[in-house]
Amino acid sequence: MKVSYHGHSVVKIETNGTNIFIDPFISGNELTDLRADDTKADVILLTHGHNDHVGDTVDMAKRNDALVVAPFELATYLGFQGVNAHPMHIGGKHEFAFGTVKFTQAFHGSAYTEEENQRIVYTGMPAGILFTAEGKTVYHAGDTGLFSDLKLIGEQHEIDLAFLPIGDNFTMGPDDAVLAADWVQADKVVPVHYDTFPVIKQDPHAFASKLKNAEGIVMKAGDELDL
């Protein structure tokens, strides 16, 4: 399994010939190395409905005939846009041909802003994602504040790699993320959701240096890890 980071909270997983994107916010993301119009995606996994996570999902899914897996309300909303969407919800898991997806709790919001209509569409509960394939498990916490059931997630699953937000203001900040990393018990931890906007500017290296029980890895857009 090959895992790469592409700025903000964009993660790509390549496994068994399948290209999987988590939260593909590409257009408008000044920190990404990708171009939305030539990005190949077979599957898109979404944590919640905010625009900086849904990103280019609709265009990418239609152009690539990709499957979108998302919490129920968000999947339904995207289905109305003509996307092939598989709905799931928190606590549920499903075994797909490309791997197993399980949605976890995340404490945040979830709504899509339609700027052209000047309205916000409720898209259900936010979530984290546990993805398992080839005997490896990747945890993308989505946008979340610190919550104690992160301990339970760590106790129930052997997590090889975790992506945790550190930006503060909208999500947990670095200090809370250090505690979250300890609770999740992942072998490797990568900070995400920082520096994209001035209000979430952070020092990822300072965060990584504070981790006691995990290897902290600061990834630049385009960096890859082999699991």
C-alpha positions as a Markdown table, in Angstrom:
| # | Residue | x | y | z |
|---|---|---|---|---|
| 1 | Met | 0.0 | 0.0 | 0.0 |
| 2 | Lys | 1.3 | 3.5 | -0.9 |
| 3 | Val | -0.1 | 6.5 | 0.9 |
| 4 | Ser | 0.6 | 10.1 | -0.2 |
| 5 | Tyr | -0.3 | 13.5 | 1.2 |
| 6 | His | -1.5 | 16.4 | -1.0 |
| 7 | Gly | -2.0 | 19.4 | 1.3 |
| 8 | His | -4.7 | 20.4 | 3.8 |
| 9 | Ser | -6.5 | 17.1 | 4.5 |
| 10 | Val | -6.1 | 15.4 | 1.1 |
| 11 | Val | -4.8 | 11.9 | 1.3 |
| 12 | Lys | -4.3 | 9.4 | -1.6 |
| 13 | Ile | -4.1 | 5.6 | -1.0 |
| 14 | Glu | -3.0 | 3.3 | -3.8 |
| 15 | Thr | -3.8 | -0.4 | -3.1 |
| 16 | Asn | -4.3 | -3.3 | -5.4 |
| 17 | Gly | -4.4 | -1.1 | -8.5 |
| 18 | Thr | -7.0 | 1.2 | -7.0 |
| 19 | Asn | -6.6 | 5.0 | -6.5 |
| 20 | Ile | -8.5 | 6.2 | -3.4 |
| 21 | Phe | -8.7 | 9.8 | -2.4 |
| 22 | Ile | -9.8 | 11.1 | 1.0 |
| 23 | Asp | -11.3 | 14.6 | 1.1 |
| 24 | Pro | -10.0 | 15.8 | -2.3 |
| 25 | Phe | -9.9 | 19.6 | -1.8 |
| 26 | Ile | -7.8 | 20.5 | -4.8 |
| 27 | Ser | -9.2 | 23.5 | -6.6 |
| 28 | Gly | -8.6 | 26.5 | -4.3 |
| 29 | Asn | -6.1 | 24.6 | -2.2 |
| 30 | Glu | -2.8 | 26.6 | -2.6 |
| 31 | Leu | -0.9 | 23.9 | -0.8 |
| 32 | Thr | -1.6 | 21.0 | -3.1 |
| 33 | Asp | 0.6 | 19.6 | -5.8 |
| 34 | Leu | -2.4 | 18.2 | -7.7 |
| 35 | Arg | -4.6 | 19.4 | -10.6 |
| 36 | Ala | -8.2 | 18.4 | -10.3 |
| 37 | Asp | -8.8 | 18.1 | -14.0 |
| 38 | Asp | -6.2 | 15.4 | -14.5 |
| 39 | Thr | -6.4 | 13.5 | -11.2 |
| 40 | Lys | -7.3 | 9.8 | -11.5 |
| 41 | Ala | -9.6 | 8.5 | -8.8 |
| 42 | Asp | -11.4 | 5.2 | -8.6 |
| 43 | Val | -12.8 | 5.8 | -5.2 |
| 44 | Ile | -13.4 | 8.9 | -3.0 |
| 45 | Leu | -13.9 | 8.7 | 0.7 |
| 46 | Leu | -15.4 | 11.7 | 2.5 |
| 47 | Thr | -15.3 | 12.6 | 6.2 |
| 48 | His | -17.9 | 15.4 | 6.1 |
| 49 | Gly | -19.6 | 18.0 | 4.0 |
| 50 | His | -17.5 | 21.1 | 4.4 |
| 51 | Asn | -16.4 | 22.6 | 1.1 |
| 52 | Asp | -12.7 | 22.3 | 2.0 |
| 53 | His | -13.2 | 18.5 | 2.2 |
| 54 | Val | -15.8 | 17.7 | -0.4 |
| 55 | Gly | -13.7 | 19.9 | -2.7 |
| 56 | Asp | -13.6 | 18.5 | -6.3 |
| 57 | Thr | -15.5 | 15.3 | -5.5 |
| 58 | Val | -18.4 | 15.8 | -7.9 |
| 59 | Asp | -16.3 | 16.7 | -11.0 |
| 60 | Met | -13.7 | 14.0 | -10.2 |
| 61 | Ala | -16.3 | 11.3 | -9.6 |
| 62 | Lys | -18.2 | 12.0 | -12.8 |
| 63 | Arg | -15.0 | 12.3 | -14.9 |
| 64 | Asn | -13.5 | 9.1 | -13.5 |
| 65 | Asp | -16.8 | 7.2 | -12.9 |
| 66 | Ala | -15.6 | 6.9 | -9.3 |
| 67 | Leu | -17.4 | 5.5 | -6.4 |
| 68 | Val | -18.0 | 8.0 | -3.5 |
| 69 | Val | -18.3 | 6.6 | 0.0 |
| 70 | Ala | -19.6 | 9.1 | 2.6 |
| 71 | Pro | -21.9 | 9.5 | 5.6 |
| 72 | Phe | -25.6 | 9.0 | 4.6 |
| 73 | Glu | -26.8 | 12.6 | 4.3 |
| 74 | Leu | -23.7 | 13.7 | 2.4 |
| 75 | Ala | -23.9 | 10.7 | 0.1 |
| 76 | Thr | -27.5 | 11.4 | -0.6 |
| 77 | Tyr | -26.8 | 15.0 | -1.4 |
| 78 | Leu | -24.0 | 14.0 | -3.8 |
| 79 | Gly | -26.3 | 11.4 | -5.4 |
| 80 | Phe | -28.6 | 14.3 | -6.3 |
| 81 | Gln | -25.6 | 15.8 | -8.2 |
| 82 | Gly | -25.4 | 12.6 | -10.3 |
| 83 | Val | -22.6 | 11.0 | -8.4 |
| 84 | Asn | -22.4 | 7.2 | -7.7 |
| 85 | Ala | -22.5 | 7.3 | -3.9 |
| 86 | His | -22.4 | 4.6 | -1.3 |
| 87 | Pro | -24.0 | 5.8 | 2.0 |
| 88 | Met | -22.6 | 4.7 | 5.4 |
| 89 | His | -22.7 | 6.0 | 8.9 |
| 90 | Ile | -20.7 | 6.2 | 12.2 |
| 91 | Gly | -19.9 | 2.8 | 13.7 |
| 92 | Gly | -20.7 | 1.0 | 10.4 |
| 93 | Lys | -18.2 | -0.8 | 8.2 |
| 94 | His | -18.3 | -2.3 | 4.8 |
| 95 | Glu | -16.0 | -4.6 | 2.9 |
| 96 | Phe | -15.5 | -3.3 | -0.6 |
| 97 | Ala | -13.4 | -5.0 | -3.3 |
| 98 | Phe | -10.7 | -2.4 | -2.7 |
| 99 | Gly | -10.7 | -2.7 | 1.1 |
| 100 | Thr | -12.7 | -2.2 | 4.3 |
| 101 | Val | -14.1 | 1.2 | 5.3 |
| 102 | Lys | -15.3 | 2.0 | 8.7 |
| 103 | Phe | -16.7 | 5.4 | 9.9 |
| 104 | Thr | -15.9 | 6.6 | 13.4 |
| 105 | Gln | -17.0 | 9.6 | 15.4 |
| 106 | Ala | -15.6 | 13.1 | 14.9 |
| 107 | Phe | -16.7 | 16.1 | 16.8 |
| 108 | His | -17.2 | 18.9 | 14.3 |
| 109 | Gly | -19.9 | 20.2 | 11.9 |
| 110 | Ser | -20.9 | 19.1 | 8.5 |
| 111 | Ala | -22.7 | 21.3 | 5.9 |
| 112 | Tyr | -22.0 | 22.2 | 2.3 |
| 113 | Thr | -22.1 | 25.8 | 1.3 |
| 114 | Glu | -23.7 | 26.6 | -2.0 |
| 115 | Glu | -22.3 | 30.0 | -2.6 |
| 116 | Glu | -24.3 | 30.6 | -5.8 |
| 117 | Asn | -27.6 | 30.0 | -4.0 |
| 118 | Gln | -26.4 | 31.6 | -0.8 |
| 119 | Arg | -27.5 | 28.6 | 1.3 |
| 120 | Ile | -26.0 | 26.0 | 3.5 |
| 121 | Val | -27.1 | 22.3 | 3.0 |
| 122 | Tyr | -26.9 | 20.1 | 6.1 |
| 123 | Thr | -24.9 | 17.0 | 5.3 |
| 124 | Gly | -25.3 | 14.9 | 8.5 |
| 125 | Met | -22.7 | 13.9 | 11.1 |
| 126 | Pro | -19.0 | 14.4 | 10.5 |
| 127 | Ala | -16.8 | 11.3 | 10.7 |
| 128 | Gly | -13.4 | 9.8 | 10.8 |
| 129 | Ile | -12.4 | 7.0 | 8.5 |
| 130 | Leu | -10.6 | 3.7 | 9.2 |
| 131 | Phe | -9.4 | 2.1 | 5.9 |
| 132 | Thr | -8.0 | -1.4 | 5.9 |
| 133 | Ala | -6.4 | -3.2 | 3.0 |
| 134 | Glu | -3.3 | -5.5 | 2.6 |
| 135 | Gly | -3.3 | -6.1 | 6.3 |
| 136 | Lys | -2.7 | -2.4 | 7.0 |
| 137 | Thr | -5.0 | 0.2 | 8.6 |
| 138 | Val | -5.0 | 3.9 | 7.9 |
| 139 | Tyr | -7.0 | 6.3 | 10.2 |
| 140 | His | -8.0 | 9.7 | 8.9 |
| 141 | Ala | -9.6 | 11.5 | 11.8 |
| 142 | Gly | -11.3 | 14.1 | 9.6 |
| 143 | Asp | -11.9 | 17.5 | 11.3 |
| 144 | Thr | -12.4 | 16.9 | 15.0 |
| 145 | Gly | -11.8 | 18.3 | 18.4 |
| 146 | Leu | -10.3 | 16.1 | 21.1 |
| 147 | Phe | -12.7 | 13.5 | 22.5 |
| 148 | Ser | -12.1 | 10.6 | 24.9 |
| 149 | Asp | -13.4 | 7.9 | 22.7 |
| 150 | Leu | -10.3 | 8.2 | 20.6 |
| 151 | Lys | -8.9 | 5.9 | 23.2 |
| 152 | Leu | -11.6 | 3.3 | 22.2 |
| 153 | Ile | -10.6 | 3.6 | 18.6 |
| 154 | Gly | -7.0 | 2.9 | 19.5 |
| 155 | Glu | -8.0 | 0.0 | 21.7 |
| 156 | Gln | -10.2 | -1.6 | 19.1 |
| 157 | His | -8.0 | -1.2 | 16.0 |
| 158 | Glu | -4.3 | -1.7 | 15.2 |
| 159 | Ile | -3.6 | 1.5 | 13.4 |
| 160 | Asp | -0.4 | 1.7 | 11.2 |
| 161 | Leu | -0.8 | 5.3 | 10.1 |
| 162 | Ala | -3.0 | 8.1 | 11.5 |
| 163 | Phe | -3.7 | 11.5 | 9.9 |
| 164 | Leu | -4.6 | 14.0 | 12.7 |
| 165 | Pro | -5.7 | 17.7 | 12.3 |
| 166 | Ile | -3.5 | 20.2 | 14.2 |
| 167 | Gly | -4.7 | 23.5 | 12.9 |
| 168 | Asp | -6.7 | 24.7 | 15.9 |
| 169 | Asn | -9.6 | 27.2 | 15.6 |
| 170 | Phe | -11.7 | 24.7 | 13.6 |
| 171 | Thr | -10.3 | 21.5 | 14.9 |
| 172 | Met | -8.0 | 20.4 | 17.7 |
| 173 | Gly | -4.7 | 22.2 | 18.0 |
| 174 | Pro | -1.3 | 20.7 | 18.4 |
| 175 | Asp | -1.4 | 20.1 | 22.1 |
| 176 | Asp | -4.7 | 18.2 | 21.9 |
| 177 | Ala | -3.5 | 16.4 | 18.8 |
| 178 | Val | -0.5 | 15.1 | 20.8 |
| 179 | Leu | -2.9 | 13.6 | 23.3 |
| 180 | Ala | -5.0 | 12.2 | 20.5 |
| 181 | Ala | -2.0 | 10.5 | 19.0 |
| 182 | Asp | -1.3 | 8.9 | 22.4 |
| 183 | Trp | -4.8 | 7.6 | 22.6 |
| 184 | Val | -5.1 | 6.4 | 19.0 |
| 185 | Gln | -1.8 | 4.4 | 19.4 |
| 186 | Ala | -0.9 | 4.6 | 15.8 |
| 187 | Asp | 2.6 | 3.5 | 14.8 |
| 188 | Lys | 3.0 | 6.6 | 12.6 |
| 189 | Val | 1.2 | 10.0 | 12.8 |
| 190 | Val | 1.0 | 12.7 | 10.1 |
| 191 | Pro | -0.3 | 16.2 | 10.9 |
| 192 | Val | -2.9 | 17.6 | 8.5 |
| 193 | His | -5.4 | 20.5 | 8.3 |
| 194 | Tyr | -2.9 | 23.3 | 9.0 |
| 195 | Asp | -1.4 | 26.3 | 7.1 |
| 196 | Thr | -4.0 | 26.4 | 4.4 |
| 197 | Phe | -5.6 | 29.5 | 5.9 |
| 198 | Pro | -3.9 | 32.1 | 8.2 |
| 199 | Val | -6.1 | 31.2 | 11.1 |
| 200 | Ile | -4.8 | 27.6 | 11.1 |
| 201 | Lys | -1.1 | 28.4 | 10.7 |
| 202 | Gln | 1.0 | 25.9 | 12.8 |
| 203 | Asp | 4.4 | 24.4 | 13.2 |
| 204 | Pro | 4.1 | 20.7 | 12.2 |
| 205 | His | 7.6 | 19.9 | 13.2 |
| 206 | Ala | 7.1 | 21.1 | 16.7 |
| 207 | Phe | 4.0 | 18.9 | 16.9 |
| 208 | Ala | 5.9 | 15.8 | 15.6 |
| 209 | Ser | 8.7 | 16.4 | 18.1 |
| 210 | Lys | 6.2 | 16.1 | 21.0 |
| 211 | Leu | 5.0 | 12.7 | 20.1 |
| 212 | Lys | 6.1 | 10.1 | 22.6 |
| 213 | Asn | 4.7 | 6.8 | 21.4 |
| 214 | Ala | 4.5 | 7.3 | 17.7 |
| 215 | Glu | 6.7 | 8.3 | 14.9 |
| 216 | Gly | 5.8 | 11.8 | 13.8 |
| 217 | Ile | 6.1 | 12.4 | 10.1 |
| 218 | Val | 5.7 | 15.8 | 8.5 |
| 219 | Met | 4.7 | 15.3 | 4.9 |
| 220 | Lys | 4.9 | 17.9 | 2.2 |
| 221 | Ala | 2.4 | 17.8 | -0.7 |
| 222 | Gly | 3.4 | 14.9 | -2.9 |
| 223 | Asp | 5.3 | 13.0 | -0.3 |
| 224 | Glu | 4.7 | 9.2 | -0.2 |
| 225 | Leu | 4.9 | 6.5 | 2.4 |
| 226 | Asp | 5.0 | 2.7 | 1.8 |
| 227 | Leu | 3.1 | 0.6 | 4.3 |
